[in-house]
Every structure is written in C-alpha cells, then in structure tokens.
Amino acid sequence: MSTCNNMNAHWLSADKDPMGQAIYDYYQTGRAEKLRVFSSQFDEDELPVSGLFRTFEQMPPLEQTALRMAQGKILDVGAGSGCHSWALKGLGKESVAIDISPLSVEVMQKRGLNAHLANVFDERFAGQFDTILMLMNGSGIIGKLKNMPAFFTRVRQLLAPGGCILMDSSDLRYLYEEEDGSYMIDLAANYYGEVDFQMQYGKTKGESFDWLYIDFDTLSAYASQYGFRTEKVQEGRHYDYLARLTYMSKDA
C-alpha cells in the first residue's frame, strides 16, 4: 500500500502522515511502533513496517517480475520507503520516485534515491516515462471506479509513446464466494473492490482515504477506452495479479 493515495491532496502534512512517520522512525532506528490499519469493511489490521523496507529477494514474485520488466525511464509512483526504486538501482536501472509524504521522500533522498514530493494526479508534475510502476496493490491510488477516466487521461500525459504501466491489484470477488462456488455480489451496490482505509501510528492518525482493488476484466475494459492494451502478465497466490498496460497511440 503506497502513501500516494489521495487524488485531491497535493501532499500530506506531518501530523496526518502515519505511514510516513513509521517509515522515518524505522529508517532512523531500525524499529517502529505498530502501524494500525482500519476500514469500515474489514477488521483492524497491522501493516508490518519492516516489510516496507523489503529487499528484492524478499519481494513477492509479482513485484520481482515487474521490476525485471521495467525499462527505460521509470517512474515509481507512491514509492513509500523507496524499496522498489532501491531494488531497481540494484538491477542497474534508474528511476524517479514520487510520493505525497514529505517524511517518506526525505527517507528516500537520504537513501540516495532520486525522490520527489509529488502527486501523480497533479499536473504540475511533468515528464515522459517509458515505464510507470504502480506496485503493492498499485491500483489503490485510483480510489474509485469513477476516477478511472481521470487516471488514464493523466498517465497518458506522463507516458512516452509505446510506454507502459506495470500495475498489481487483487480481485476481491473471493470475499463473496459461496460454498457452491457462486458469488453473492450486490450489483446495485458500489463496486465490490472499492474500500476505505485509515491508518494510525502512535498518536498520529491519518485521514480516511479511498482505495481501489480492481479485477482484471474491469481494468481492461476501462484501459481500452484510452488507447491501452492490457495483458495479464502473472497471477499471484491469492487472487492478485500483475498487469501490463501498454499505451498504443496518442490519438487513441
């Protein structure tokens, strides 16, 4: 889960940035308090802070595949501690890492990464990239299905001709599976992959934010409307997948 997860805020303030504070503390001391995760749809959970500093060898296969596939000028969106950009550096690749958390960006810069305080949805951030990396449930930053048009319009501005997005996500349909293999999904309700989260680290509690888990077919349907060809590169062990979305034409 990245910290670049708000379409409206340009960046976070320190008193509303629990993940950034956790990342900063862990970088400074090698220890961190519990990073708590709340949701109206799920029970309280905990995000292990040490996992935000995972090495390439510790990453799940989907992330390893994405990092191997990334090429050219690479944009690492919602980079957090910079673990993906750090791994890319180890693979001999260069990347630009962005996040809306000032504390996270400070840590990445101290790690020697090319990191910037920026929101991918903010048009003041510009550039032309061959690969846009959106990992650790990277579709989440889109927030809701209604934001898909704005998302694809924006990333088309950032991609070089023929460039691609490497994005992982999960299909939450399994949460609604019945014993007979059918699915009890209320089609009149909001899309089942739209969830909300809120984090707390010590006394620092962030604002609630929207997060989107999207199934591959729905992702493909939206992407095709904006000139992208979508390919399911790899499936994970728990309804997750890695997709490559290739931008075909500026005139699409």
Secondary structure, DSSP 8 states (H G I E B T S, - for coil): --S---SS-SS--GGG-HHHHHHHHHHHHS----EEEE-SSS--EE--GGGGG--GGGS-HHHHHHHHH--SSEEEET-TT-HHHHHHHHTT--EEEEES-HHHHHHHHHTT--EEE--TT-TTS---EEEEEETTTGGGGG-SGGGHHHHHHHHHHHEEEEEEEEEEEE-GGGGGB-TTS-B---TTSS-TTEEEEEEEETTEE---EEEE---HHHHHHHHHTTTEEEEEEEE-SSSEEEEEEEE--TT-
